[in-house]
Amino acid sequence: MRKSKSLNVVYMILWLIPLYIFGRDFFHLEDLVAVLDRETLDLVLESFKQGILTSVIAFLVAILPAIYLTYKKDKIGALIESTIFIPFFFPVISTMITFSLVFNLPYIKELGILYSLKAILVANVFYNAPIFVKYISMGMKSVPNEVLEAGRVCGATKYKTFTKIILPLILPQIFRAFFMVFVYSFTSFGIVLSLGGLKYSTLEVEIVNSLMGSGDFSRVFALGIIQFIILTLVNIIGEKIEGYELKEEKKSGKLSKVTIIYSLLFIVFELGIVGVNLVFSFYNYYEKKFSLDAFFRILTPTFNKKYPVIQSIINSSLISMSTAFIVIIFTYLLLKNSKKTTTYIIFSTFGISSGFLAITLVYTNIVYDVPYIILLIGGFFLTTVPIAYSFMYQYIKKFPKEILEASDIDGTTKFQRFVYVEFPMLKEVFINTYLQIFAVIYAEFTIIYTMQLGRSFPLSSVVNYSLYTNKLFLESAAMSSLNIMIIAVLFLVPYLKGRK
């Protein structure tokens, strides 16, 4: 109990230090009152609109692929399941660049999708629909087979079975996915900025723009508080939804042609966007030919003097590796000693804007001259602990108690119990979570962009964005592909080892 409280306190203090330093010098209660105007209300409404629309559309898009994944374990199902990595490893900057290229293609350009709400929604649905697929399929696999059989005996059609039996039972999983997607969309920055423009600014975009433009720190702090309150309330509602204690059961049944065809289209959409990014890094759109020139160019010394591609990849890799390691250790210890309040504390931090956190870190450097590398690691640590906590929760908290009790009887120490009992059984969980956190940090854009480290400590996503904004589209696509390949290789290595 004491250790649980101490770890909670440590995590809260790490959050509060930069927030306190910044708020001490720039925030007064009247500042919060001052931003409660029509402009802020419009930003909140726009944020809600994008979040709700993305969540609803992503849910509808994910239903049939989730049904396929529930009833079939074949190559198509494996491809559908693989899309869950997109929200966590496909860099935001790659999404921005790829959709910008796609929306500018002949015929598609005439539809006027780019710089509209449609562009934002399409990109956000691409990013978040796999989350719904994962949660819906998990819920459907847990629906008791005898309940489904009873429905069939009573003459229920497939549609009625889904709407009247399955849907009510999986509502907890749907709501969890809904709130997660809503929060990710609500705090989206790069996609809104590049594909929608200032016309569709959200609270997150306004926070960063207020910092980069007017430098009005008081307004930034006040907007950050408003966003924190809104998203904290959303997360509290999400945590109130309790899931049913149902075990996963193997499902079997025939799938309609519509489900099969639609699932294939879903794969084409999700993995196709990843593929388009790879193709554009090899294909010279202007000369209408395939070439490796862009890859060779971004690796040349001359090019790197102006755009430090190689150094940024090295920096991002080192930062991601070290931070992910710290996050895994801390989250494991936290889960081993967590109570109900721990969950509320951890997930409440989802409500803090990444852009807002970034400026508090910058100001901490200005006031106390804390090295940027320490601040970066601290910032990434704070924003990824909730993700690791979510990934590892059920495996750590539901670890077989009888095994732990048997090790205690044998007189093992806590360290020995971890090394010889827990680690062998949880090794894959640690590795997979480590890779997920590595990918999230490596692809992070908002914090790095807001801190404007530039050449002092270049990181991959910002250098890539710099290439894109300077209209070096081929080079930008090549760097995006390079980043994707780096992360993909990391995910494939443990998978291939497990296949041997």
C-alpha positions as CSV (number, residue, x, y, z in Angstrom):
1,M,0.0,0.0,0.0
2,R,2.8,2.4,0.9
3,K,4.7,1.6,-2.3
4,S,1.5,2.1,-4.3
5,K,1.0,5.6,-2.8
6,S,4.7,6.5,-3.3
7,L,4.7,5.6,-7.0
8,N,1.4,7.5,-7.5
9,V,3.0,10.5,-5.8
10,V,6.2,10.2,-7.9
11,Y,4.1,10.2,-11.1
12,M,2.0,13.1,-10.0
13,I,5.0,15.1,-8.9
14,L,6.7,14.6,-12.3
15,W,3.6,16.0,-14.0
16,L,3.2,18.9,-11.5
17,I,6.8,20.2,-11.5
18,P,6.8,21.7,-15.1
19,L,3.1,22.7,-14.8
20,Y,3.8,24.5,-11.5
21,I,6.9,26.3,-12.8
22,F,5.0,27.5,-15.9
23,G,1.7,28.4,-14.1
24,R,3.6,30.2,-11.2
25,D,4.8,32.8,-13.6
26,F,2.1,33.0,-16.3
27,F,-1.3,32.0,-14.9
28,H,-3.8,34.0,-12.9
29,L,-7.5,33.2,-12.4
30,E,-8.6,36.1,-14.5
31,D,-6.7,34.6,-17.4
32,L,-9.0,31.6,-17.3
33,V,-12.1,33.8,-17.2
34,A,-10.7,35.8,-20.1
35,V,-10.6,32.9,-22.5
36,L,-14.2,31.8,-21.7
37,D,-15.4,33.6,-24.8
38,R,-17.1,32.8,-28.1
39,E,-13.8,32.0,-29.8
40,T,-12.9,29.4,-27.2
41,L,-16.4,28.0,-27.3
42,D,-16.1,27.6,-31.1
43,L,-12.8,25.8,-30.6
44,V,-14.3,23.4,-28.1
45,L,-17.3,22.7,-30.3
46,E,-15.0,22.1,-33.3
47,S,-12.9,19.7,-31.2
48,F,-16.0,17.9,-30.1
49,K,-17.4,17.7,-33.6
50,Q,-14.2,16.2,-35.0
51,G,-13.9,13.8,-32.0
52,I,-17.5,12.6,-32.2
53,L,-17.7,12.3,-36.0
54,T,-14.4,10.4,-36.1
55,S,-15.5,8.0,-33.3
56,V,-18.9,7.3,-34.9
57,I,-17.5,6.8,-38.5
58,A,-14.6,4.7,-37.2
59,F,-17.0,2.5,-35.3
60,L,-19.2,1.9,-38.4
61,V,-16.2,1.3,-40.6
62,A,-14.8,-1.3,-38.1
63,I,-18.0,-3.5,-37.6
64,L,-17.7,-5.9,-40.5
65,P,-13.9,-6.4,-40.3
66,A,-14.3,-7.1,-36.6
67,I,-17.0,-9.7,-37.4
68,Y,-14.6,-11.3,-39.9
69,L,-11.8,-11.3,-37.3
70,T,-14.1,-12.9,-34.7
71,Y,-15.2,-15.8,-36.9
72,K,-12.2,-16.5,-39.2
73,K,-8.5,-17.2,-38.4
74,D,-7.0,-17.1,-41.9
75,K,-4.7,-14.9,-43.8
76,I,-7.3,-12.2,-44.3
77,G,-8.0,-12.2,-40.6
78,A,-4.3,-11.9,-39.8
79,L,-4.1,-8.9,-42.1
80,I,-7.0,-7.3,-40.4
81,E,-5.5,-8.0,-37.0
82,S,-2.2,-6.5,-38.1
83,T,-3.8,-3.1,-38.7
84,I,-3.9,-2.5,-34.9
85,F,-0.3,-1.5,-35.2
86,I,-1.2,1.5,-37.4
87,P,-2.4,3.8,-34.6
88,F,0.7,3.0,-32.6
89,F,3.6,2.7,-35.1
90,F,2.6,4.5,-38.3
91,P,4.1,8.0,-37.8
92,V,1.6,10.9,-37.8
93,I,3.9,12.8,-40.2
94,S,3.8,9.9,-42.6
95,T,0.0,10.0,-42.5
96,M,0.0,13.7,-43.2
97,I,2.4,13.4,-46.1
98,T,0.7,10.3,-47.6
99,F,-2.9,11.8,-47.5
100,S,-1.6,15.1,-48.9
101,L,-0.1,13.2,-51.9
102,V,-3.2,11.1,-52.3
103,F,-5.7,14.0,-52.2
104,N,-3.6,15.8,-54.8
105,L,-3.7,12.9,-57.3
106,P,-5.6,13.4,-60.6
107,Y,-9.3,13.0,-60.3
108,I,-9.1,12.9,-56.5
109,K,-7.9,16.4,-56.5
110,E,-11.0,17.5,-58.3
111,L,-13.1,16.3,-55.4
112,G,-11.7,19.1,-53.2
113,I,-11.0,16.9,-50.2
114,L,-7.7,18.4,-49.1
115,Y,-8.0,21.3,-46.6
116,S,-11.5,20.3,-45.6
117,L,-13.2,18.5,-42.7
118,K,-13.5,15.4,-45.0
119,A,-9.7,15.2,-45.2
120,I,-9.4,15.3,-41.4
121,L,-12.1,12.7,-40.9
122,V,-10.7,10.3,-43.5
123,A,-7.2,10.5,-42.0
124,N,-8.5,10.2,-38.4
125,V,-10.7,7.2,-39.3
126,F,-7.7,5.5,-41.0
127,Y,-5.7,6.0,-37.8
128,N,-8.4,5.0,-35.4
129,A,-10.7,2.4,-37.0
130,P,-8.2,-0.5,-36.1
131,I,-8.8,0.4,-32.4
132,F,-12.5,-0.3,-32.8
133,V,-11.8,-3.5,-34.8
134,K,-9.6,-4.8,-31.9
135,Y,-12.1,-3.9,-29.1
136,I,-15.2,-5.1,-31.0
137,S,-13.7,-8.4,-32.0
138,M,-12.4,-9.0,-28.4
139,G,-15.9,-8.3,-27.1
140,M,-17.6,-10.6,-29.7
141,K,-15.2,-13.5,-28.9
142,S,-16.3,-13.2,-25.3
143,V,-20.0,-13.6,-26.0
144,P,-21.1,-17.0,-24.7
145,N,-21.8,-19.5,-27.5
146,E,-24.9,-20.8,-25.8
147,V,-26.4,-17.3,-25.9
148,L,-25.9,-17.1,-29.6
149,E,-27.2,-20.6,-30.1
150,A,-30.3,-19.8,-28.1
151,G,-30.9,-16.8,-30.4
152,R,-30.6,-19.0,-33.5
153,V,-33.0,-21.5,-32.0
154,C,-35.5,-18.7,-31.4
155,G,-35.3,-17.8,-35.1
156,A,-33.2,-14.6,-34.8
157,T,-31.6,-13.4,-38.0
158,K,-27.9,-12.5,-38.1
159,Y,-28.9,-8.8,-38.0
160,K,-31.1,-9.3,-34.9
161,T,-28.5,-11.5,-33.3
162,F,-26.0,-8.7,-33.6
163,T,-28.2,-5.8,-32.6
164,K,-30.3,-7.5,-29.9
165,I,-27.8,-10.0,-28.4
166,I,-24.2,-9.2,-29.3
167,L,-24.3,-5.4,-29.3
168,P,-25.7,-5.1,-25.7
169,L,-23.1,-7.5,-24.4
170,I,-20.1,-5.8,-26.0
171,L,-21.2,-2.2,-25.2
172,P,-18.4,-1.9,-22.5
173,Q,-15.7,-2.7,-25.1
174,I,-17.3,-0.3,-27.6
175,F,-17.4,2.5,-25.1
176,R,-13.8,2.0,-24.1
177,A,-12.8,2.2,-27.8
178,F,-15.1,5.1,-28.3
179,F,-13.5,7.2,-25.6
180,M,-10.0,6.3,-26.6
181,V,-10.6,7.3,-30.2
182,F,-12.4,10.4,-29.1
183,V,-9.5,11.5,-27.0
184,Y,-7.0,10.8,-29.8
185,S,-9.1,12.8,-32.3
186,F,-9.8,15.6,-29.8
187,T,-6.0,16.1,-29.3
188,S,-5.0,15.6,-32.9
189,F,-2.6,18.3,-34.0
190,G,-0.6,17.3,-37.1
191,I,-3.5,15.9,-39.1
192,V,-5.7,18.9,-38.4
193,L,-2.9,21.4,-39.2
194,S,-1.7,19.8,-42.5
195,L,-4.9,18.4,-43.9
196,G,-7.6,20.8,-42.6
197,G,-5.9,24.1,-42.0
198,L,-6.6,26.9,-39.5
199,K,-10.2,26.9,-40.5
200,Y,-10.7,23.7,-38.6
201,S,-8.5,24.5,-35.6
202,T,-9.2,22.6,-32.4
203,L,-8.1,23.4,-28.9
204,E,-4.8,21.5,-29.4
205,V,-4.0,23.4,-32.6
206,E,-4.9,26.7,-30.9
207,I,-2.7,25.9,-27.9
208,V,0.3,25.3,-30.2
209,N,-0.5,28.2,-32.5
210,S,-0.8,30.6,-29.5
211,L,2.6,29.5,-28.4
212,M,4.3,29.7,-31.8
213,G,2.5,32.8,-33.0
214,S,1.6,35.4,-30.3
215,G,3.6,33.8,-27.5
216,D,0.7,34.5,-25.2
217,F,1.7,32.0,-22.4
218,S,-1.2,33.0,-20.1
219,R,-3.7,32.1,-22.9
220,V,-1.9,28.8,-23.5
221,F,-2.1,27.9,-19.9
222,A,-5.8,28.8,-19.7
223,L,-6.7,26.8,-22.8
224,G,-4.6,23.9,-21.5
225,I,-6.7,23.9,-18.3
226,I,-10.0,23.8,-20.3
227,Q,-8.8,20.9,-22.4
228,F,-7.6,19.1,-19.3
229,I,-11.0,19.5,-17.6
230,I,-12.9,18.3,-20.7
231,L,-10.8,15.2,-21.4
232,T,-10.5,14.3,-17.7
233,L,-14.3,14.2,-17.5
234,V,-14.4,12.1,-20.6
235,N,-11.8,9.7,-19.2
236,I,-13.7,9.4,-15.9
237,I,-16.9,8.5,-17.7
238,G,-14.9,5.9,-19.7
239,E,-13.5,4.4,-16.5
240,K,-16.9,4.1,-15.0
241,I,-18.0,1.6,-17.6
242,E,-17.4,-1.9,-16.2
243,G,-16.9,-4.9,-18.5
244,Y,-18.6,-8.2,-18.1
245,E,-16.6,-11.1,-16.7
246,L,-16.8,-13.3,-19.8
247,K,-14.2,-15.7,-21.1
248,E,-13.1,-15.8,-24.7
249,E,-14.7,-18.6,-26.6
250,K,-13.9,-19.9,-30.1
251,K,-16.5,-18.8,-32.7
252,S,-17.5,-20.5,-35.9
253,G,-20.0,-19.6,-38.6
254,K,-20.4,-18.6,-42.2
255,L,-19.7,-15.1,-43.3
256,S,-21.7,-13.2,-46.0
257,K,-20.0,-12.1,-49.2
258,V,-20.6,-8.5,-48.2
259,T,-18.6,-9.1,-45.0
260,I,-15.8,-10.8,-46.9
261,I,-15.6,-8.1,-49.7
262,Y,-15.9,-5.2,-47.3
263,S,-13.1,-6.7,-45.0
264,L,-10.9,-6.9,-48.1
265,L,-11.6,-3.3,-48.9
266,F,-10.8,-2.4,-45.3
267,I,-7.4,-4.1,-45.6
268,V,-6.8,-2.2,-48.9
269,F,-7.6,1.1,-47.3
270,E,-5.6,0.6,-44.1
271,L,-2.5,-1.2,-45.5
272,G,-2.9,0.6,-48.8
273,I,-2.1,4.0,-47.2
274,V,1.0,2.5,-45.7
275,G,1.9,1.1,-49.1
276,V,1.3,4.4,-50.9
277,N,3.8,6.0,-48.6
278,L,6.3,3.3,-49.6
279,V,5.6,3.7,-53.3
280,F,5.9,7.4,-53.3
281,S,9.4,7.1,-51.8
282,F,10.5,5.1,-54.8
283,Y,8.3,6.7,-57.5
284,N,9.3,10.1,-59.0
285,Y,5.9,11.6,-59.7
286,Y,7.3,14.5,-61.7
287,E,9.5,12.3,-64.0
288,K,7.0,9.4,-64.0
289,K,9.6,6.7,-63.1
290,F,10.8,4.6,-60.2
291,S,14.1,5.6,-58.7
292,L,16.1,5.2,-55.5
293,D,17.6,8.7,-55.9
294,A,15.5,10.2,-53.0
295,F,16.8,7.5,-50.6
296,F,20.4,8.1,-51.7
297,R,20.0,11.8,-51.6
298,I,18.7,12.0,-48.0
299,L,21.8,10.0,-46.8
300,T,24.4,12.2,-48.5
301,P,26.7,14.4,-46.3
302,T,25.7,17.5,-48.3
303,F,22.0,17.0,-47.8
304,N,22.5,16.2,-44.1
305,K,24.3,19.5,-43.5
306,K,21.0,21.3,-44.2
307,Y,18.5,18.6,-43.1
308,P,20.1,16.3,-40.5
309,V,18.2,13.1,-41.5
310,I,20.8,10.6,-40.2
311,Q,21.4,12.4,-36.9
312,S,17.7,12.8,-36.3
313,I,17.1,9.1,-36.8
314,I,19.9,8.2,-34.4
315,N,18.6,10.7,-31.8
316,S,15.0,9.5,-32.1
317,S,16.1,5.8,-31.8
318,L,18.2,6.5,-28.7
319,I,15.6,8.6,-27.0
320,S,12.9,6.0,-27.8
321,M,14.9,3.0,-26.6
322,S,16.0,4.6,-23.3
323,T,12.6,6.1,-22.5
324,A,10.6,2.9,-23.4
325,F,12.9,0.9,-21.0
326,I,12.2,3.3,-18.1
327,V,8.5,3.3,-18.9
328,I,8.3,-0.5,-18.8
329,I,10.1,-0.8,-15.5
330,F,8.0,2.0,-13.8
331,T,4.7,0.7,-15.2
332,Y,5.4,-2.9,-14.0
333,L,6.2,-1.7,-10.5
334,L,3.1,0.6,-10.6
335,L,0.8,-2.3,-11.6
336,K,2.3,-4.7,-9.0
337,N,1.3,-2.2,-6.3
338,S,-1.7,-0.4,-7.9
339,K,-5.1,0.3,-6.4
340,K,-8.3,1.7,-7.9
341,T,-7.1,5.3,-7.5
342,T,-4.0,4.5,-9.5
343,T,-6.0,3.9,-12.6
344,Y,-7.8,7.3,-12.2
345,I,-4.5,9.1,-11.7
346,I,-2.8,7.5,-14.7
347,F,-5.6,8.0,-17.2
348,S,-6.5,11.5,-16.0
349,T,-3.2,12.6,-17.6
350,F,-4.6,11.8,-21.0
351,G,-6.4,15.1,-20.6
352,I,-3.2,17.2,-20.6
353,S,-2.4,18.6,-24.0
354,S,0.9,17.4,-25.5
355,G,1.5,20.9,-26.9
356,F,0.8,22.4,-23.5
357,L,3.2,19.9,-21.8
358,A,5.9,20.8,-24.4
359,I,5.8,24.5,-23.6
360,T,6.1,23.9,-19.8
361,L,9.2,21.8,-20.5
362,V,10.7,24.5,-22.7
363,Y,10.0,27.1,-19.9
364,T,11.6,24.7,-17.3
365,N,14.7,24.7,-19.5
366,I,14.7,28.5,-19.7
367,V,14.3,29.0,-15.9
368,Y,16.5,26.2,-14.5
369,D,18.6,25.3,-17.6
370,V,17.6,21.6,-17.4
371,P,19.1,19.8,-20.4
372,Y,16.6,19.3,-23.2
373,I,17.4,15.6,-23.5
374,I,16.3,15.1,-19.9
375,L,13.1,17.1,-20.5
376,L,12.4,15.1,-23.7
377,I,12.7,11.8,-21.9
378,G,10.6,13.1,-19.0
379,G,7.9,14.4,-21.4
380,F,7.8,11.1,-23.4
381,F,7.8,9.2,-20.1
382,L,4.7,11.1,-18.8
383,T,2.7,10.7,-22.0
384,T,3.4,7.0,-22.6
385,V,3.0,5.5,-19.1
386,P,-0.8,5.5,-19.5
387,I,-0.4,3.6,-22.8
388,A,2.0,1.0,-21.2
389,Y,-0.4,0.8,-18.2
390,S,-3.3,0.0,-20.5
391,F,-1.3,-2.6,-22.5
392,M,0.1,-4.4,-19.5
393,Y,-2.8,-4.1,-17.0
394,Q,-4.6,-7.4,-17.5
395,Y,-1.4,-9.5,-17.8
396,I,0.2,-8.1,-14.6
397,K,-3.0,-7.8,-12.5
398,K,-4.4,-11.2,-13.5
399,F,-1.1,-13.1,-13.2
400,P,-2.0,-16.5,-11.6
401,K,-2.0,-16.0,-7.8
402,E,-1.4,-19.7,-7.1
403,I,2.0,-19.5,-9.0
404,L,3.1,-16.5,-6.9
405,E,1.9,-18.1,-3.7
406,A,3.9,-21.3,-4.6
407,S,7.1,-19.2,-5.1
408,D,6.5,-17.5,-1.7
409,I,6.3,-20.9,0.0
410,D,9.6,-21.8,-1.6
411,G,11.1,-18.8,0.1
412,T,12.1,-16.8,-3.0
413,T,12.8,-13.1,-2.8
414,K,10.8,-10.6,-4.9
415,F,13.7,-10.3,-7.3
416,Q,14.1,-14.0,-7.7
417,R,10.4,-14.4,-8.1
418,F,10.5,-11.9,-11.0
419,V,13.5,-13.4,-12.7
420,Y,12.5,-17.1,-12.5
421,V,8.7,-17.0,-12.4
422,E,7.2,-13.8,-13.7
423,F,9.6,-12.7,-16.4
424,P,9.6,-16.0,-18.4
425,M,5.8,-15.9,-18.5
426,L,5.5,-12.2,-19.2
427,K,8.5,-11.9,-21.5
428,E,6.4,-11.5,-24.7
429,V,4.2,-8.9,-22.9
430,F,7.2,-6.8,-21.9
431,I,8.7,-7.1,-25.4
432,N,5.5,-6.2,-27.3
433,T,4.8,-3.3,-24.9
434,Y,8.4,-2.0,-25.2
435,L,8.1,-2.0,-29.0
436,Q,4.8,-0.3,-28.9
437,I,6.1,2.5,-26.6
438,F,9.3,2.7,-28.7
439,A,7.1,3.3,-31.8
440,V,4.8,5.8,-30.2
441,I,7.8,7.9,-29.0
442,Y,9.7,7.5,-32.3
443,A,6.7,8.8,-34.2
444,E,5.7,11.6,-31.7
445,F,5.3,14.9,-33.4
446,T,3.4,17.4,-31.3
447,I,5.8,17.6,-28.4
448,I,8.9,17.8,-30.6
449,Y,7.3,20.4,-33.0
450,T,6.2,22.6,-30.1
451,M,9.6,22.5,-28.4
452,Q,11.2,23.7,-31.6
453,L,14.6,22.1,-30.9
454,G,15.7,22.5,-34.4
455,R,19.4,21.8,-35.0
456,S,20.2,21.7,-31.3
457,F,18.7,18.3,-31.0
458,P,17.0,17.2,-34.3
459,L,14.5,14.4,-34.1
460,S,13.1,12.3,-37.0
461,S,9.5,13.5,-37.2
462,V,10.3,17.2,-37.2
463,V,13.1,16.9,-39.8
464,N,10.6,14.9,-41.9
465,Y,8.1,17.7,-41.5
466,S,10.7,20.2,-42.5
467,L,11.3,18.4,-45.7
468,Y,7.6,18.3,-46.4
469,T,7.0,22.0,-45.7
470,N,10.0,22.9,-48.0
471,K,8.3,21.0,-50.8
472,L,10.9,18.2,-50.9
473,F,8.1,15.7,-51.3
474,L,10.2,12.8,-52.7
475,E,12.8,13.2,-49.9
476,S,10.1,13.5,-47.3
477,A,8.4,10.3,-48.6
478,A,11.7,8.5,-48.6
479,M,12.4,9.5,-45.0
480,S,8.9,8.4,-44.0
481,S,9.5,5.0,-45.6
482,L,12.8,4.7,-43.8
483,N,11.2,5.4,-40.5
484,I,8.4,2.9,-41.2
485,M,10.9,0.2,-42.1
486,I,13.0,0.8,-39.0
487,I,9.9,0.3,-36.8
488,A,8.5,-2.6,-38.9
489,V,11.8,-4.4,-38.6
490,L,11.7,-4.1,-34.8
491,F,8.3,-5.6,-34.7
492,L,9.2,-8.4,-37.1
493,V,12.3,-9.6,-35.3
494,P,10.6,-11.0,-32.2
495,Y,7.8,-12.3,-34.4
496,L,10.2,-14.3,-36.6
497,K,12.0,-15.6,-33.6
498,G,8.8,-16.9,-32.2
499,R,8.0,-18.7,-35.4
500,K,11.3,-20.7,-35.3
